[in-house]
């Protein structure tokens, strides 16, 4: 017998009510603010007609404080799976039109069920955060829900990519789930993220602080370093998430989405010979080197506004996905400081999880000097770079363009830290310190006693560079792979990448190392 028409009618009615979320009025107000609804965000994220919703008919479980009389379609969150560029992805979006998107017991269960599904399926998770926080009426059940989500964030970490989009309020404990993901994208308008708001800060400390100082996308991107990318609006945030996915595998057992070209680009690129100034102290923009070395329009910078003295991002070289880490001589002379060390170490570990080869471009005079750096723990933070590179088992290729001094030479992935290939340009200087400083220490007395101290210093500096800091000395001692003409950089790196794609490196069995956090 055919199904009862009344049952089909009821199903359609229930679906219509659930899909309406908090109602037409609330949806209209969001549209007037330029905001997408929760479902619109997911439909825009996924390929057309691929969204499969989970828990459409879910309702809140709270019966106290008058909640038994409230209808909350979906319990304030939309969850499900879909495809991005033909690849399956799990995603959830808080529905601010339903109880302010606040988290309760069933809301948390929907998110946790989705994450459990993603773990079994081995697919990435994208969360769009726009929530008033914990649902006060549900008390400890809300706190428990957050705890269950945090636990799964950690379970998923290292298994599959997790991306968080902050597209509205994200306060208190709600901020910690995004903080546990691989990448955070935040919209410039209509979004904020903080643990304690201005009123709480003033009540507890007496400090007057505006949200603009610590809770906005600009503050998080440039000062705290809590987010990776700023989006102008909902649509742009979704585009950035889609772009990120184009460089990442579905899980840690898959390879990145390489699209290797049949023919490698091995012809010399003369522009390399012109980009970097001959004078080691003259700054230049390392992004010109990156863009010349990588496929056109493929460099996707990560954390561009934080610790700009170190550039990080994804790109492709002859179709192969790579992670780029480069000193930026335009900012702090390319020195490594506390923030750059944190930024670099984090990015290295993400690349290592997802089997993305790492290319390091080196022009580093050392760790940034200063009392604030020493008191701030530059030793501990700088050690994170050493730990991250040394523990990474992905292909690692290093290009030393100019300066590579002291501990920073090691911290930018020397052969001693596990680099598989190390190329140096003829302009490279590899030494314990710069020639001027070294000569002053070693030959200070001899310079003072010379007839012409300035001429003597100049002579000794040139001798030091040629005898102790020359890339040929490093090559003679098998510390680098080769000294190459800059024009050959792209070809040398591309050839190396292809031969290293099959790299397999095992380490002694252990639970995990103890990174200096």
N, C-alpha and C positions, 0 to 999 in steps of 0.2 A: 504493500500500500504506500502511496505517496505521503510525504511528511505533512502533518497537520498545518494548513495555511496560517492558523492563529499562532502557531509556534514561530513560524517564519516572520510574521508580523511583529511579534514580541521581540525577536532577535534584532530586527531592523530598528525598532524603537529604542531598545537598550543601547545599541551601537551608536545611534544618532545622539543620544544623551551623553554617552561617554566621550564621543568625539568632540562635543561642544565645550569640553573642559569647564572653565569657570563661567561660561556664558558669553553671548555675543557682545554685551556691553564691555566686559573686561578685555575681550579680544580686540574690540574696536579701539579702546584706549591705548593698548600696546601698539597697534598699527600707527596711531597718530604720533607716537613717540619714535617711530622708525624701528620698532622691535618686532621680531618674528615670534610667533607662538611656538610652543615646545614642539609640536608636530611639524610645523613649517620648517623649523630648524633641522629636524631629522630628515624630512623629505628633500631638503636642499642638500644635505650632506651625502645622501645615498644616490646611487644611479636610479634613474626613473623606473618606477614600478618594482622595486626590489625590497622595499621596507616591509618587514613582517613583524607586527607588534606582539609583544608579550604582555599579558596581564591587563588587557583593555578594561575588563569589568571589575578590577580590584577596587575595594572600598576600605576606608580606615576601620580599625578595630576598636577604637576608643568609644566607650559608652558613657563616660562621665563628663562633667562640666558642660552638659548640654550638647555634647558632640553626637549623641545618638540621633539628634534631629537634623544633623547636617549631612548633606550629600557631598562627597568629595570624589568625583570621577577620577579613577586611576590613582587615587591617593596622592596626587600632586607630582607624579613623575610618569613620563612616557618612556618605555623601554622596548628594545627589540633589536633585530638584526637587519642588515641590508648589504649592499655591495658598493664599494668605492673603486671605480675603474676596474670592475669585474672581479674584485677580491672581497670575500666576506668579512664583515666587521660588525661587532656588537656596539651598541650605543644607547645612552640614556640622556634625557633632557628633563630638567626640573620644569614643572608647569606652574609658573608664578600666579596664574589666574585661579588656581585651586589651592586655597589656604596659604597663599604666598609661597607655594612650593616647599613648605616646611616639612621636615622629615619626621615621620612616625614609624610605627612598627611595620605596617604593610608596605609603606613606601620603601623602607630599608630592605625588606624581604624581596621586593621586585628587583632592586638594584643588585642585591647579593645573588639572586637566582640567575640574573643575566651574566654576572661575573663568573659564576660557577659554570654556566653554559660555555662561556668564552674559553675557560680553562680546558674544558673537555674537547672543544672544537679546535683549540689552538688558533684563535683569531684575536686581532687587536680590539681594544676597548677605547671608546671615545665618550667622555662625559661632558655634557653642557650644563654648567652650574649657574643657577639663577634661583636662589632659595633664601627664605627668611631665617633659615637655620633649624634648630630643633623645635619640634612641636611641643610647646610647654605643657599642654593638657595631657600628653602621654608620658611625661616625666622620665623615669629611668628607662622606659622602653625606647625612647628616642636616643638616649645616650648609648644604650646597648646596640641600637641600630647603627650608629656611627662606628662603634667599636668593631662590629661585624664587617662593615665596609672597609675600614682601615686594615683589618686582618687580611681581607682578600686583595686589597691593593698590594700588600707586601707579598702575598702568595703569587700574584701575577707578575711582580717585578722580576725582570730577567727571563720571564717566559714569553710574554708577548708585549708589543708596544702599548703603552697607555698614554693617552692624550687628554688633557683637561682644557676645556674652554670656559673662561670666566666671563659670562655675558650678563651679569646682574649682581646683586648682593651675594657675598660669600664671607660670612662672618663667624667668628668663634671657632668651635670645633669643626665646622663645615669646611674650613680652609685647609684642614690637614689631609683630606682625601686628595685634592689636587696636588698638594705638596709632595705626595707619595708617588705621583705619576712621573713618566719620563719627560714630558713636555707640557708647559702651561702657556696657553694663548689667552690674552685678556683684551676685551674691547676698551677702546679709549674713553668712550662715553657710556653712561648708564651702568657701569660696573665698579665695584669696589671689593677689596679683600683685606681683612684684618682679623686679629684675635681680640683686641680690646678697642672699642670705639673711643671717640674724643671724651665723652662723659665719664667713662670708666677710667681713662688715663688721668683725667683731672682729679677725680675723686680719690684715686689711689696715690698719685704722686704730686698733685698740684700743678702739673704741667698743662699748658693750653696747647692743644695740637689740633689742627684742621685735617680733615680727611685727605685733602690735596697733598699734605706733607708725607703721608705714609700709606695710603690705602688705594691710590689710583694706579692705573696701568703705567703711567709715566714714572711714578715713584718706585714701583716694583721693578720696572725694567732697568732703571738707571742707578738706583740707590741700593735697594735691598737685594736685588738679583733674584727675586722669588719667581719671576716669570721669564719666559724665553722670547716671546714674540708679542708685539702689540698689533691689534686689529682695529681698523677704523669703525667697523660696525659688525653686526651679526653675519652678514654675507661674506665679508672679508675674513672673519675668523674661521668660517667654514672652509673657505678657499685655502687658507694657510694650513688647516688640518689635512685637507686633501693633498696639498703639496708635500707635507711631511711624510704622508703615507707612501708617496711615490719613491721615497728613498729607503723605506724600511721594509723588512720582511714581515710576514704574517706572524711568525713566532721565532723563537731562538733556534729551532732546528732547521728552519728554511734559510736559504741564501737571500741576500738583498735582491731587489728586482733589477738585476743587471740587464742591460740591453747591449751586449758587446758588439762592436762594429766588426764587420768581416775584415776590413783593412785598417791597420793601425796608422796613426798620424806620426810618421817618423821623420818627416822633413824638418830641417832646422827652422826655428822661429827667431829671426834676427832681432825682433823687438825685445827679447829677453836681455840682449846685450846692452840695451839702451835704458831699460827701466831703472836699474839700480845704480846710483851714483858711485863713482870711484872712491870718493872720500868716505871713509867708514862712519864719520860723524854726521854726514848729511842725511836728513830723513827722506823717506819716500813712502809711497802708499803701497803696502804689500798686497792690497786687493787687485792692483794691476797685474801683479805676478800671478795671483790666483786665477783671474779671468783669462789671462793668456795661456795658462797651463791646462785649464779645464774646458770642456765642451761649451759652446756658446750658450749663454743664458741658463746655465744649470746651477750656478753657485747660489745656494740657499743658506743665508747666514743665520746662525743661531745666537741669540743674546747680543745683538749688535750694539745695544746701548749700555751694556754693563762691562766693566773692565776692558775698555776698547784697546788697551795695549796688547791684547791677545785676541786674534780673530779665529772664530770657530764656525764651521758650517759644513753642509753636505754639498756634493757636486758629482759630476760624472767626467771620467776621462776615457775617451773612445768608448763611451757607453757603460763603463764600469762605475758603479756607485762607490764613492770614497768619502771619508771624513777628512776635513782640512783643519789643521791647527797651525797658526802662523803668528809669529811675533810681528807687531805693528810699530815700525820705527817712528811713525808720526805721533804716537802717544807714549809719553814716558820713555822715549827712546827704545821701546819694545821690551823694557825690563819686565821680569816676572814679579808681581807683588801678591799680596794676600788674595785679593779678589780674582786676579788672573789665574792664580794657582787653583783656586776652587772651581772656576769656570772651566779651565782646561781639564782638570782631573775628572770632573763630572762627564764632560763630553767624551773623553777617552773611554770611560767605562761604558757609556751608552753604545759607542761604536763596537766595543769588544763584545757586549751582550749579543748584538744583532749581526755580528760577522761582517762589519763594514771595515774595509781596509783603511788605515790611517796614513795620511801624508802630512809630514811635519816640515814647515818652512822656517828656517832658523836665521835670525839676525838678532841675537840677544847679548847685551853687554853684561848681564848678571841679574841678580835679584835686587829689587829696588831698595836703596839704602834709606835709613831713617829711624828715629826713635819710635815713632808710631808703629812702623812695621815690626820692629823687634818686640815691642811690648804687646803688639797684636798677635804675635805667634807666627811670624813668617816661617820659622823653622818647621812648625807643625803643618802649616798650610802648604809650604813648598814641598814637603815630603809627600803630600798627596799626589803631586805630579809624578814624582819618582815611583811611587807605589802603583799608580794607575798604568803608566807605561810598562813597567817591569812585569806587571801581572797580565797585561794584555797579550793574547795569543793570536790575534788577527794579523794579517800582513801589515808590516810597518815599514814605510819608506821615508827617509829623512833627506832633505836637501839643505845644505848649509850655504847660505848666500853670502853672508859677510861675517859678522862677529859671532863667536860661540865661546863665551868665556866662563870659566869656573864651574860652579855647581849648576848654573843655568844651562851650560852645554850639555850636561848629563840629563837635566830635567826636560830638555827638548828632544829626548829620545836619541841618544847616541847609540853606537853599536853595543856598548856595554850595558845599556838598558834594554837590549833585545831588538834593536832595529835590524830588519832583514837586509836592507840595502841602505847605504849612506853615500850620497853624492855630494861633492863639494865643488863650488865654483872657484876659479883661480883667485877671486877676491876674498875668499874665506880666510878668517883668522881663528885658529883653534888653540886656545891657551888657557892657563890658569887665570890670567887677567889681561887687561889691555896693555899694549906695549909701553905706553907712557908710564903707567903705574909700576909695571915690572922693572923698567929701567931705573926709575927713581929708587926703588928698593935695593936692587942689585948693584947698581953702579953710581949711587948717589955721591959717594966720596970722590970717585974718579971724575965725575962731571964738575964738581965744585973746584977741583984742582986744575982743571983744563984751562988752556989759554983762552979758548973761546967756548964757554960752557954751552951756549945754545947750539953751536955747530956740533959739539961733541954729543949732546943729547940727541940731536937729529940723526947723527950717524949711528949711535947705539940703538935707537928706536928702529931704524931701518934694518939693522943687523938682527935685532931680536925678531922682528917680523919674518925675516927671511929664514932664520935659523931655528927659531923655537915655535913660531905661530903659523908657519906655512902649511897649507893643506897637503903639500907634498911630503912633509915630515910625517903627518898623520897617515898618509897613504903608504909611505915606506914602512911604517910599523903596523900595517894591516888594520888600522883603526877605522878606515873608511873604504868604501868599495872602489871609488874612482873619483878623479878630478875631471870634471866635464866642462865643456864650453856652455855658458848659459843657454845658448840657442838650442842645445840638445836636451834641455830639461824635460820637456813634454814627452819626447820620444823615449828617453831613458826611463822615466817614471812609468809610462804606458807599457813598455816591454816588461819591466819588473812586475807590474801589477798582474799581467797575464800569466806570468810564470808562478806567481804566488797565490793565485786563486784556489789552487788545490792544497795550500799549506795546511798541515795538521800538526799541532804542537801539544804534547801532553805534559802535565806537571805532576809532581808528587801528590798522591791522594791526601786530601785534608778537607775539613768542613768548609772553611773559608779563611782568607787572610785577615789581618787586623789592621785595616787602613787607619792612618792617624787622623781621626775625625776632629 
